[in-house]
Amino acid sequence: MEALPRNIAAAIACALLSGSGLALADESNATAPAADKSGYWLFAPVPEAELRGMDTDRPNKTNTPHTIDAGHVQLEAGFFDHVHNRDRYQGADARTDALALGHVNLRVGVLDTLELNAAIDSVDFLWTKDYLAGQSTRQRGIGDIVVGGKLNLWGAEGGDEVWSTALAVQPQWKVPTARQDLGNGHNEFFFGVPFAINLPADFHLGAQTTVSRERNRGNAGDVTGWQNSLSLDRVVVGALDVYVEYWMHLSSERHVEAQHTADIGFTYPLGDNIVLDMGVNLGLNKASNTVEWLAGASVRF
């Protein structure tokens, strides 16, 4: 076979070498595979160096689909949560102020993608005034307890790649430990599906749908509830992560209007294992609470 001209052979050699260089560069820039954490569990904790980035279920209503690393505990505590409602819905004329102090949600990593949790309001205060009846009340006591868990179906590590996603299922059961005048005195069940996706320009979108079996407004029977939320967040200055959120709640109870809120807030990490937060939720219609203001901190061990 006739030999190739020297200049053509040189060009082919350069092309092959360039291609090899590109392939090597692509391999060096490829995302390293996630560490295999399947061997870790509650009593065999994930090493500190392999912990995923800290993520919290507060202060917004859209929970994270990421679970707590196996063998670790995350304590999410509310300094305060104040709800004010000026109720003029369906002919009412009343005012309610509810204050929860020391809300605690304890999240425990059991397996790589499974956590269990228990949440309680340490002290609840409730002030009501019915302007039509000319009556007012004041109540104080322990709140209800909520227990449940979260199972991540994919995306537990929460990578930074654009369009990467995560999904989880989150069943919760409210145990009626609050006094009758502070709670409704009945069990309630919730099944949430939190989802997250990384967007371009370092934005993150969270979404959650939750179906529940809950008490009606008059506490006379059970109804089906349906909550949906969308939360968009981004780090804006330093490590300050600001979010905006829309939340709505529908009920199968007849003649009851859906609730809608617009929420805004932030989280600010003080390190790898502690995060401060604050949020304000504004009611968008008469069926919703007028305003809610909350703040707290989360610590991982």
N, C-alpha and C positions, 0 to 999 in steps of 0.2 A: 504494500500500500504506500502510496506517495506520501512523504513527510509533509506536515503543515509548514507553511512559511514561518520564519522565526518570529515575525512581529505578531502574527495571529496566535501562535502558541503562547507567547508572552501575555497577550491580552486574556486568553482563556485562563492561564495560571493566576493572573491577578484577580479575575472574577471569582475563581474558586476560593482563593485565599480570603477575598473580601467576604464571600458568603460564609466561610467558616468563622471569620471574625464576628460577623453579625449574629451567627447562631450562638457563639460563645457569649456575646454580649447579652443576647436575649435570655440565655440560661442564667447568667449572673444577675439579671434584673428581675427574673421571675419571682413571684411571691412564694416565700418559703411555705411548705405545707404546715398546717396547724399541728401543734403538738398533740400526741395521742394521750388523752387524759382519762381514758376509759378504765384504767386501773385504780383510779383514786375514788374514794368514797368518804362517808361521814367520818370514819375513824382512821382514814389514811389520806390526810389533807393534801391538796395541790400545793406544791412548793411556792414560796413567795415570788420567785422569779418567773413563774408560769401563770400567775394570776391574770385574768382578762381585765380590761379596763373597767373601773367601777361605774355602775349604772344603777339608778334608783327608780322606785315606783312613786316618788313624790317630787315636787309638789303638784304637778299637773295630774289630770284625771286619766290620761292615756298612759298605761303601764308599759314598762319595757318588756320585750320578749326574751331578754337575756337573763339567765339564771345565775345564782350565786355559785361560785366555784365550790366543788365538793370539799367538805371538811372545814368550811369557813362560815362565819356568821356576819350578817349585816344588820345593824340596828338603825332603823329609820325613825327618828323622833320628831314630833311636832312641838315647838315651843308653845304655840297657841294656834287655834283655828276658830275664828269668830265669824258667824253667819248672822247677817241682819236681813230681816224680811219685813217689808211694809205690805201687808196682804190686803189687796182690794179685789181679789179674784172672786168671781161669781157672787158678788154682792157683799162680801165680807169687808170689815174695816178693823184690822187688827195689826199688832206689831209683835214680832218675835225676835229675840236675840239669844243665840246659842253660842256658848263658849266652851271649847274643849281645851284643857290644859294637859300636857304630858301624854299626847297620843304616841303610842309606841307600836311599831310594826317590826317584829323580829323575823328575819328571813334566814333560813339555815340551808346550806348546800348539802344535799344528801348524796346525789350522784352527779356525774358530769353535766347532765342536762335536767336535773330534777331538784327542786327546792320545796321545802315546807315553810309555812309562815303562820304566825299568830299575831293579831293586832287588837289593841284595846285603848280606849280613852281612860286615862287614870282618873280624871275628874271632869264631869260635865256640869255646866251651869245653864239654866234655862229661865229666861224671863219672858213672860207673855202679857199682853194687854189687849183686851177686847173693848174697843171704843163703843161698839153698839150696845154691849151688855154692861159696860162700866165696871168690868172686873179685871183684876191683874193677879198673876201668880209668880212665885219664885221657887225654883227647884235646884237641888244639887245632889250629885251622887256619881257612882262609877258608871261607865258606859258599857255598851254591848261589846262582846268579844267576837272577833271574826277569825276563823281558822280555815286553812286551805293549803294550796300549793300551786306550783307552776311547772309545766313540762315543756321544755323547748323542743320543737320539732326540727328546726334547722337554724343555722346562723348563730349558734350560741356564743362564738368567739367575738362576734361584732367587729369584723374587719373594716378598714377605712376605704375599701375600693368602691368607686361609684357604681350604683345600681345593685350593690350587694344587699341582701334581704335577710330578715329573721322573722320567725313565727313561733308562737307558743300557745298553749291552752292553759287557762287559769281558773279552776273551780274554787269557790269560796262559800263558806257557810257561816251565817250570822247566828250566834248563840245569844238568846235574849237574857243577858245578865243585868241590864239596866233596870231601874225601877220603872213601874208602869207609867209614871208621869214624865219620865225622861225618854223612854223607848216605847215601842209598840207591844212588847211582851210576847213576840212570836218569832219562830225560826224563819229565816229567809235564805234563799239559795241563789247563787250567781255563777254564771259560766261565761268567762271572758276569753276573747281571742285577740291578744295584742300582736301587732305587726309593725315592722320598721324597715325602712329602705333609705339608703344613702343617695342623696341627690347631688348633681353638679354644684360647684361653687361652695362646697363644704356645708350644704344644708342637709338636714335630716328630717324625714317625715315619719311620724308615728301615727298609727291608726288602731282603733280598738272597737270591737262590737261585743256587747254583753247582753245575754238573755237572763232574766231573773224570775223567780217566783217570790213575790213580795206582797206586803199588805196594802190595801187600798187607802185612800185619803181618810176615810172615816174609821179605819181600823176594824171594819166589820167583816172582812173576808180577804181571800188571797186573789191576786191578779197577776198577769204576766207583764213584766216590764222589758223594755228594750232600750239600751243605751248605745250611742255611737259617738265617737270623738275623732278629731284630727288634730295633730299637734306638729307644728313646724318650728325647728330650732336651729340655731347657728351660734358659734362662738364669735363674739363681736369685738371685744377688747380684752387682750390678755387671755385669761382662761374663763372669762364671764360668758356663760352660755344662756342666751335669751330665747324664750319660746312664746309663741302665740298659739291659741287653741280654740277650737269650737267644740261644744259638747251639747248633746240633746238627749232627752229621755221621753220615751213614749210609754203609755200604759194601755192595757186592754180594758181598763175601767171606762165605762160609758160617760160621755159628756165631760171628760177631763182633757184639758188642753196640754199639748206637749210642752216640756220645759226646754229652754235654750239659754246657753251662757256663752260669753266671749271671755277668754281667760288669757292672762299675760303674767309672766314671771321669769325667774332666772335661777340657775344653779351656779355655784362658784366653788371649785375644789381648793382646799387648803393643802392638799397633798394627794398621794395615791390612794389614801384610805379614809378621807374625810371630806364631806361636801356640805356646804351651806345652801339654803334655798329660801325663796320667798315667792308668793303668788297672790294675785287678785283675780277673782272671778266675778263677772258682772252679768246680772240677769238681763235677758233681752226681751222678756215679756212678763205679763202680770202673774203667770203661773209659776215663774221662777223666783228663787231667792234674789233679793235686791242686790246684795253684795256679800262676798266672802273674802276674807283676808287671812292668810296663813303664812307661817314661817317655821323653819326647823333645820335640822342637821342630820346627816347620815354618817355612820362610822362603820368601817369593815374591820373584822378581826380575823 
